[in-house]
């Protein structure tokens, strides 16, 4: 397990996937804002579940995030779009509703940075999120990311175009003592 201050990241198991499928997969509001693919309902246990597909892809490393004090499952975390030639990846996370707003997102991002930079030897991490996603932007900034720009009308979300914030962090900017 990769440990932060309050959260640990471990391999995702079948019981974790069942929780994510029950609580997050068909939460249309969250999925529309956290996935660039169009929302579509997916039955739990389906082969089309994004939680079951991610483990089979070389460009994605999914984790289950757990609270260290209780070992309770708090959400999912992942590196995606891993590009080994350019040594870059994107950071993503989704917290279960009961665990949002408790500072866990920042800790998860910091642990993902340590995994990406120290373990995988990547050079660049990027966060792509809606400009209205203050929680993710705040977590990334607290973890040392820098705002790099805005892609105007980049995403189609809930019947309208939305702007996307781009934040980045380089290995040379990473502060390992903070994760």
C-alpha positions as CSV (number, residue, x, y, z in Angstrom):
1,X,0.0,0.0,0.0
2,X,1.2,3.5,-0.8
3,X,0.5,5.7,2.3
4,X,-0.2,9.3,2.6
5,X,-1.0,11.2,5.8
6,X,-4.7,10.1,6.0
7,X,-5.2,7.9,2.9
8,X,-3.6,4.9,1.5
9,X,-3.8,3.6,-2.1
10,X,-3.9,-0.1,-2.8
11,X,-4.9,-2.5,-5.5
12,X,-8.6,-2.4,-6.4
13,X,-10.4,-5.6,-5.5
14,X,-13.7,-7.1,-6.5
15,X,-15.4,-5.9,-3.3
16,X,-14.2,-2.3,-4.1
17,X,-15.5,-2.5,-7.6
18,X,-18.9,-3.6,-6.3
19,X,-19.1,-0.5,-4.0
20,X,-18.0,1.8,-6.8
21,X,-20.5,0.3,-9.2
22,X,-23.3,0.6,-6.6
23,X,-22.5,4.2,-5.5
24,X,-20.6,5.9,-8.3
25,X,-21.1,4.3,-11.7
26,X,-24.7,5.4,-12.2
27,X,-24.4,8.7,-10.4
28,X,-25.1,10.7,-13.6
29,X,-24.1,14.1,-12.1
30,X,-20.7,12.9,-11.0
31,X,-20.0,10.7,-14.1
32,X,-20.9,13.6,-16.5
33,X,-18.4,15.8,-14.7
34,X,-15.6,13.3,-14.2
35,X,-15.5,11.3,-17.4
36,X,-15.1,12.8,-20.9
37,X,-17.1,9.9,-22.4
38,X,-20.9,10.4,-22.6
39,X,-22.8,9.1,-19.6
40,X,-24.7,5.9,-20.1
41,X,-26.2,3.7,-17.5
42,X,-24.2,0.4,-16.9
43,X,-25.5,-2.5,-14.9
44,X,-23.3,-3.5,-11.9
45,X,-21.1,-6.5,-12.8
46,X,-21.3,-5.7,-16.6
47,X,-18.3,-6.1,-18.7
48,X,-18.8,-2.5,-19.8
49,X,-18.1,-1.2,-16.2
50,X,-15.3,1.4,-16.3
51,X,-14.0,-0.1,-13.1
52,X,-13.6,-3.5,-14.7
53,X,-12.2,-2.2,-17.9
54,X,-9.4,0.0,-16.3
55,X,-7.5,-3.0,-14.9
56,X,-6.9,-4.4,-18.4
57,X,-5.3,-1.3,-19.9
58,X,-1.6,-0.6,-20.0
59,X,-2.2,3.2,-19.9
60,X,-4.3,3.2,-16.7
61,X,-3.3,2.3,-13.1
62,X,-6.3,2.2,-10.9
63,X,-6.2,2.3,-7.1
64,X,-8.7,1.9,-4.3
65,X,-8.2,4.8,-1.8
66,X,-8.8,3.8,1.9
67,X,-8.8,5.9,5.1
68,X,-5.7,4.7,7.0
69,X,-7.4,5.1,10.4
70,X,-10.4,2.9,9.6
71,X,-9.4,1.0,6.4
72,X,-12.7,2.2,5.0
73,X,-13.0,2.6,1.2
74,X,-13.1,6.3,0.4
75,X,-12.9,6.3,-3.3
76,X,-10.9,5.6,-6.4
77,X,-7.7,7.1,-7.7
78,X,-5.9,6.6,-10.9
79,X,-3.2,7.5,-13.3
80,X,-4.6,7.5,-16.8
81,X,-3.3,8.3,-20.3
82,X,0.1,7.1,-19.3
83,X,2.6,7.9,-22.0
84,X,5.8,6.0,-21.4
85,X,7.7,7.7,-24.3
86,X,7.0,11.2,-23.0
87,X,6.9,10.0,-19.4
88,X,3.7,11.7,-18.6
89,X,0.2,10.8,-17.2
90,X,-3.0,12.3,-16.0
91,X,-4.3,12.2,-12.5
92,X,-7.9,11.4,-11.6
93,X,-9.9,10.6,-8.5
94,X,-13.5,10.2,-7.4
95,X,-14.5,10.1,-3.7
96,X,-17.6,8.4,-2.4
97,X,-20.1,11.0,-1.3
98,X,-19.7,10.4,2.4
99,X,-16.0,11.2,2.2
100,X,-16.1,14.5,0.2
101,X,-14.9,17.7,1.8
102,X,-12.6,16.1,4.3
103,X,-9.2,16.8,2.8
104,X,-8.7,13.3,1.4
105,X,-8.5,14.5,-2.2
106,X,-5.3,16.5,-1.6
107,X,-3.7,13.5,0.2
108,X,-4.7,11.2,-2.7
109,X,-3.1,13.5,-5.2
110,X,0.1,13.7,-3.2
111,X,0.3,9.9,-3.0
112,X,-0.3,9.7,-6.8
113,X,2.5,12.1,-7.3
114,X,4.9,10.0,-5.3
115,X,3.8,6.9,-7.2
116,X,4.2,8.6,-10.6
117,X,7.5,10.4,-10.0
118,X,9.4,8.2,-7.5
119,X,8.1,4.8,-8.4
120,X,7.2,5.1,-12.1
121,X,9.9,7.7,-13.1
122,X,7.4,9.9,-14.9
123,X,8.4,13.5,-15.7
124,X,5.0,15.2,-15.9
125,X,1.5,14.9,-14.4
126,X,-1.6,16.7,-15.5
127,X,-5.0,17.3,-14.1
128,X,-7.8,18.1,-16.5
129,X,-11.0,19.1,-14.7
130,X,-14.0,21.4,-15.2
131,X,-13.3,24.9,-14.1
132,X,-16.2,24.6,-11.8
133,X,-14.6,21.7,-9.9
134,X,-13.2,23.7,-7.1
135,X,-12.5,20.6,-5.0
136,X,-10.2,19.0,-7.6
137,X,-8.5,22.3,-8.5
138,X,-7.9,23.0,-4.8
139,X,-6.5,19.5,-4.2
140,X,-4.2,19.8,-7.1
141,X,-2.9,23.3,-6.2
142,X,-2.3,22.2,-2.6
143,X,-0.3,19.2,-3.9
144,X,2.0,21.5,-5.9
145,X,0.3,21.6,-9.3
146,X,0.4,24.9,-11.3
147,X,-2.5,26.3,-13.4
148,X,-1.4,26.1,-17.0
149,X,-4.5,27.2,-18.8
150,X,-8.1,26.9,-19.7
151,X,-9.6,25.1,-22.6
152,X,-12.7,27.0,-23.5
153,X,-15.9,25.0,-24.2
154,X,-13.9,21.8,-24.2
155,X,-16.5,19.5,-22.6
156,X,-20.1,18.8,-23.2
157,X,-21.6,18.5,-19.7
158,X,-25.3,18.2,-18.9
159,X,-26.6,20.0,-22.0
160,X,-24.0,22.7,-22.2
161,X,-20.3,23.3,-23.1
162,X,-18.0,23.7,-20.2
163,X,-14.5,25.0,-19.8
164,X,-11.7,22.7,-18.7
165,X,-8.9,23.8,-16.4
166,X,-5.4,22.3,-17.0
167,X,-3.0,22.0,-14.2
168,X,0.5,20.4,-14.3
169,X,3.4,19.4,-12.2
170,X,6.8,18.3,-13.3
171,X,9.1,15.9,-11.5
172,X,11.5,18.8,-10.8
173,X,8.7,20.7,-9.1
174,X,7.6,17.8,-6.9
175,X,8.2,18.2,-3.2
176,X,8.4,14.6,-1.9
177,X,8.3,15.6,1.8
178,X,4.7,16.8,1.3
179,X,3.3,13.4,0.4
